[in-house]
Amino acid sequence: HTLSGDYAEYGECHIRPDRLLIYKITEESLVLTLERTGTHSDLFKK
């Protein structure tokens, strides 16, 4: 699903129960950019 805040242009996918993959799809050139992977706390801690 899509994210908000600093990751508003990105989506996320659960690849394990507490392991996320953050990605961005650029439609103009059909590119999938895999941005980050980690646990919820690794990726979204403030």
Rosetta blueprint (number, residue, H / E / L):
1 H L
2 T E
3 L L
4 S L
5 G H
6 D H
7 Y H
8 A L
9 E L
10 Y L
11 G E
12 E E
13 C E
14 H E
15 I E
16 R E
17 P L
18 D L
19 R E
20 L E
21 L E
22 I E
23 Y E
24 K E
25 I E
26 T E
27 E L
28 E L
29 S L
30 L L
31 V E
32 L E
33 T E
34 L E
35 E E
36 R E
37 T E
38 G E
39 T L
40 H H
41 S H
42 D H
43 L H
44 F H
45 K L
46 K L
